[in-house]
Amino acid sequence: MLLPAVPRTRLPAADRPLIDTPFGPLTFATAVGTGNLPPEPDELFRLPGHRLLARWTTPEARVELLLTPYDPELDPGTWGPLTDCRAAVWRIDALAPLWRVQFSAGLPVPLPEGADGGYDGGQALAAITVEDEGTRLTIGGNDEEAICWAAEAREVPRRWAALIHEADRQSAGTWGVNYGPSHRMTWTLPPLEAGDHCELPVVAAWAPAADDSANTWYAVMPSPTVLLRQAAADAAQRADTPDGG
């Protein structure tokens, strides 16, 4: 369960969780086993600091999606300032063996007039970048190599560390990251056993296109542990204030 100690307020679960970006909403989708989860969650909660937590529950799995502001704390002496940065942490707890688990994040089709972009991954980062004359947006998460490394932090099952030799081969099509033609990334995971859990990050950062410091690219590579640690600390601090943030 994500951020179990953080206070929350239940909301009507009528809206699809998303991140608003300059190029339209960044939306998410999950497939478990033979079915796709509906866009609207079973439960939706507001957390301090303008955070949302969505939850879906099936006989096979519990899926949670946390949407949170994120401060990548980039060195101002090296990187230009970001306009904004938002993150998602996706968690699945397997209640039964799962042979198929997919999670995707993507922008609307078509992009606004004048915007273009595509693959921008590298250095254990799965990423796409979109820009127009005024704004550059980068969306990033774990690539295959980073997914294997995440086993050390217990963000994914420990046995996935042994799959590192498959990462450069994109896992022969059985698992990995797929970049669709519509500025959408899809993560297909290795099989999960009952009792397993995994967490994946997705970060969206945008800044003026004229800034050539690659600040958006370096902002989108934190682990889910880093995202959750910052979110928990900020939410706890806001929960102690009179208005709760």
C-alpha positions as CSV (number, residue, x, y, z in Angstrom):
1,M,0.0,0.0,0.0
2,L,1.3,3.5,-0.9
3,L,1.8,6.0,1.9
4,P,-0.3,4.1,4.5
5,A,0.6,6.6,7.3
6,V,-0.5,9.7,5.4
7,P,-4.0,11.0,6.2
8,R,-6.5,11.0,3.3
9,T,-10.0,12.1,2.4
10,R,-12.2,9.9,0.3
11,L,-13.5,11.4,-3.0
12,P,-16.1,10.3,-5.5
13,A,-14.3,7.9,-7.8
14,A,-15.9,9.3,-11.0
15,D,-12.9,11.0,-12.6
16,R,-9.9,9.4,-14.4
17,P,-6.6,10.2,-12.6
18,L,-4.3,12.2,-14.8
19,I,-1.5,14.8,-14.9
20,D,-2.2,18.1,-16.7
21,T,0.7,19.0,-19.0
22,P,1.2,21.8,-21.5
23,F,0.5,19.3,-24.3
24,G,-2.7,17.8,-22.8
25,P,-3.4,15.3,-20.1
26,L,-1.0,12.5,-19.3
27,T,-3.3,9.5,-18.8
28,F,-2.6,6.0,-17.5
29,A,-3.9,2.6,-18.1
30,T,-3.4,-0.8,-16.6
31,A,-4.0,-4.4,-17.8
32,V,-3.9,-7.4,-15.5
33,G,-4.3,-10.9,-16.8
34,T,-6.8,-11.0,-19.6
35,G,-8.6,-7.7,-18.7
36,N,-8.0,-4.0,-18.7
37,L,-8.9,-2.0,-15.6
38,P,-11.5,0.8,-16.2
39,P,-10.2,4.4,-16.4
40,E,-12.1,5.3,-13.3
41,P,-10.8,3.8,-10.1
42,D,-12.8,1.9,-7.5
43,E,-11.6,4.3,-4.8
44,L,-10.1,7.8,-4.9
45,F,-8.5,9.8,-2.1
46,R,-7.1,13.3,-1.7
47,L,-3.9,13.5,0.3
48,P,-2.3,16.7,1.7
49,G,-0.4,18.8,-0.8
50,H,-2.6,18.4,-3.9
51,R,-2.0,14.7,-4.1
52,L,-4.4,12.0,-5.4
53,L,-4.4,8.3,-4.7
54,A,-6.4,6.0,-6.9
55,R,-7.1,2.3,-6.2
56,W,-8.5,-0.6,-8.2
57,T,-9.1,-4.0,-6.7
58,T,-9.7,-7.3,-8.6
59,P,-9.6,-10.9,-7.4
60,E,-6.1,-11.0,-8.9
61,A,-4.5,-7.8,-7.7
62,R,-4.7,-4.5,-5.9
63,V,-3.5,-1.6,-8.1
64,E,-2.7,1.9,-6.7
65,L,-1.7,5.1,-8.6
66,L,-0.3,8.1,-6.6
67,L,-0.2,11.4,-8.4
68,T,2.1,13.9,-6.6
69,P,4.0,17.1,-7.1
70,Y,7.8,16.5,-7.2
71,D,10.8,18.7,-6.6
72,P,13.8,17.1,-8.3
73,E,16.1,19.5,-6.5
74,L,18.3,20.2,-9.5
75,D,21.4,22.2,-8.9
76,P,20.6,25.8,-10.0
77,G,24.2,26.3,-11.0
78,T,23.9,23.6,-13.6
79,W,20.3,23.3,-14.6
80,G,17.8,26.0,-15.6
81,P,14.6,26.2,-13.5
82,L,11.6,24.0,-14.4
83,T,8.2,25.4,-15.0
84,D,6.7,22.4,-13.2
85,C,7.2,18.8,-12.3
86,R,4.6,16.1,-11.5
87,A,5.1,12.4,-10.8
88,A,3.1,9.2,-10.6
89,V,4.0,6.1,-8.6
90,W,2.2,2.9,-9.8
91,R,2.0,-0.1,-7.5
92,I,0.6,-3.5,-8.0
93,D,0.2,-6.1,-5.2
94,A,-0.4,-9.6,-6.7
95,L,-3.1,-11.5,-4.9
96,A,-2.7,-14.4,-7.3
97,P,-0.2,-15.4,-10.0
98,L,-0.2,-12.9,-12.8
99,W,1.2,-13.9,-16.2
100,R,0.4,-10.5,-17.8
101,V,0.7,-7.1,-16.2
102,Q,1.0,-3.9,-18.3
103,F,1.0,-0.2,-17.3
104,S,1.1,2.7,-19.8
105,A,1.3,6.5,-19.7
106,G,0.8,8.7,-22.7
107,L,-0.4,12.1,-24.2
108,P,-3.4,12.7,-26.3
109,V,-3.5,12.1,-30.0
110,P,-2.9,14.2,-32.0
111,L,-0.6,16.6,-30.2
112,P,-1.4,20.3,-30.3
113,E,-0.4,22.0,-33.5
114,G,3.2,22.9,-33.6
115,A,4.3,20.2,-31.1
116,D,6.4,17.2,-32.0
117,G,8.7,14.7,-30.3
118,G,9.5,11.1,-29.6
119,Y,11.9,8.7,-28.0
120,D,14.5,10.3,-25.6
121,G,15.6,7.4,-23.5
122,G,19.1,6.3,-22.3
123,Q,21.2,5.7,-19.1
124,A,18.6,3.3,-17.6
125,L,15.8,5.8,-18.5
126,A,12.7,5.2,-20.6
127,A,11.6,8.6,-21.8
128,I,9.9,10.7,-24.5
129,T,10.3,14.4,-25.1
130,V,7.8,16.7,-26.8
131,E,8.3,20.3,-27.5
132,D,7.0,23.3,-29.5
133,E,8.4,26.8,-29.8
134,G,7.7,27.7,-26.2
135,T,7.8,24.5,-24.1
136,R,9.8,21.3,-23.7
137,L,8.1,18.4,-21.8
138,T,9.9,15.2,-20.9
139,I,8.1,12.1,-19.5
140,G,10.3,9.4,-18.0
141,G,10.4,6.1,-16.1
142,N,12.4,2.9,-15.6
143,D,13.8,1.1,-18.7
144,E,14.4,-2.6,-18.6
145,E,17.8,-2.2,-17.0
146,A,16.4,0.0,-14.3
147,I,13.6,-2.4,-13.6
148,C,16.2,-5.1,-12.8
149,W,18.2,-2.8,-10.6
150,A,15.1,-1.9,-8.7
151,A,15.1,-5.4,-7.2
152,E,17.9,-4.2,-4.9
153,A,15.6,-1.6,-3.3
154,R,12.8,-4.1,-3.1
155,E,10.7,-2.0,-5.5
156,V,10.2,-5.1,-7.6
157,P,10.6,-8.8,-6.8
158,R,14.2,-9.8,-5.9
159,R,14.3,-12.5,-8.5
160,W,14.0,-9.9,-11.3
161,A,17.6,-8.9,-10.7
162,A,18.6,-12.1,-12.5
163,L,16.9,-10.8,-15.7
164,I,19.5,-8.1,-16.2
165,H,21.1,-10.2,-19.0
166,E,17.9,-9.8,-20.9
167,A,17.7,-6.1,-20.7
168,D,19.8,-5.2,-23.7
169,R,17.7,-7.7,-25.8
170,Q,14.4,-6.0,-24.8
171,S,13.6,-9.4,-23.2
172,A,13.0,-11.1,-26.5
173,G,9.5,-9.5,-26.5
174,T,8.3,-11.1,-23.3
175,W,8.7,-8.0,-21.1
176,G,10.1,-4.5,-21.4
177,V,9.2,-1.0,-22.5
178,N,7.3,-0.3,-25.7
179,Y,7.2,3.1,-27.3
180,G,4.0,3.5,-29.3
181,P,3.6,5.9,-32.2
182,S,1.2,8.1,-30.1
183,H,3.7,9.4,-27.5
184,R,2.8,6.6,-25.1
185,M,5.1,4.3,-23.2
186,T,3.9,0.8,-22.1
187,W,5.7,-1.3,-19.5
188,T,5.1,-5.0,-19.8
189,L,6.4,-6.7,-16.6
190,P,7.7,-10.2,-16.0
191,P,5.2,-12.5,-14.3
192,L,4.3,-11.9,-10.7
193,E,3.6,-14.5,-8.1
194,A,1.0,-14.2,-5.4
195,G,2.4,-12.0,-2.6
196,D,4.7,-10.1,-5.0
197,H,4.5,-6.3,-5.4
198,C,6.2,-3.8,-7.7
199,E,6.4,-0.1,-8.0
200,L,7.2,2.0,-11.1
201,P,7.7,5.7,-11.4
202,V,6.5,8.1,-14.1
203,V,7.7,11.7,-14.0
204,A,6.7,14.6,-16.2
205,A,8.8,17.8,-16.2
206,W,8.5,20.8,-18.4
207,A,10.4,24.0,-18.9
208,P,10.9,26.8,-21.5
209,A,12.1,25.3,-24.8
210,A,14.9,27.9,-25.0
211,D,16.6,26.4,-22.0
212,D,19.3,24.1,-23.4
213,S,20.5,22.6,-20.0
214,A,18.6,19.3,-20.4
215,N,16.9,20.1,-17.1
216,T,13.7,18.2,-18.0
217,W,15.6,15.0,-18.9
218,Y,17.5,14.9,-15.6
219,A,14.4,15.7,-13.6
220,V,12.5,12.6,-14.7
221,M,14.8,9.8,-13.4
222,P,14.0,9.3,-9.6
223,S,13.1,5.9,-8.2
224,P,9.7,5.4,-6.7
225,T,11.4,5.2,-3.3
226,V,12.7,8.8,-3.7
227,L,9.2,10.0,-4.9
228,L,7.4,8.3,-2.0
229,R,9.9,9.6,0.6
230,Q,9.5,13.2,-0.6
231,A,5.7,12.9,-0.9
232,A,5.4,11.4,2.6
233,A,7.6,14.1,4.2
234,D,5.7,16.9,2.5
235,A,2.3,15.5,3.1
236,A,3.1,14.9,6.8
237,Q,4.3,18.5,7.1
238,R,1.2,19.9,5.4
239,A,-1.1,17.7,7.6
240,D,0.3,19.5,10.6
241,T,-0.7,23.0,9.2
242,P,-4.1,24.5,9.9
243,D,-5.3,24.3,6.2
244,G,-3.6,21.0,5.4
245,G,-2.1,22.4,2.1
